[in-house]
Amino acid sequence: MLHRAILGSLERFIGILIENFAGALPLWLAPVQAVVLNISEKQADYAADVAQKLHRVGFRAEADLRNEKITYKIREHSLNRLPYQLVVGDKEKADGLVAVRTRGGQDLGQMTVEALIERLHGEVAARSGTA
C-alpha cells in the first residue's frame, strides 16, 4: 500500500514559516495585511471606504467597525500581529487621511490613502518585513 500525502509538505512548510516569523508574517505573506479601525460610529462609512479602496488595488484589508473602545481594538489587532492598523477619526475623515500604525507599534502619522498604497506596494515589491 502506498501512502501519499499531497498536502503534508505544504503544511510542514507553512508551519515552519509561522514558527520562523513567530506568527508575525511579513506584509506580502500575511492573510490580513491591514485593518481599518474607526473611533466611533460616525467614521464607519469612511473606514469601510478605505478598506474597500485597499481591497480594490489588491490588498487584503478589513474594516473593524465594532462599537468597542479604540484602545481595545488596537490591542486586539496588535495581539493578532497584523502588519498595519489604520485608525480613522473625525479629523482623518474630514481631511481624507488615515493614521497609520505598524505591527511594532510605530506610529507613522497621518497620510493619504494613495500614499499608503504606494508604501504598501513598495514593501510588497521588496518582500520586506514590517517592524
Secondary structure, 3 states (H helix, E strand, C coil): CCCCCCCHHHHHHHHHHHHHCCCCCCCCCCCCCEEEEECCHHHHHHHHHHHHHHHHCCCCEEEECCCCCHHHHHHHHHHCCCCEEEEECHHHHHHCEEEEEECCCCEEEEEEHHHHHHHHHHHHHHCCCCC
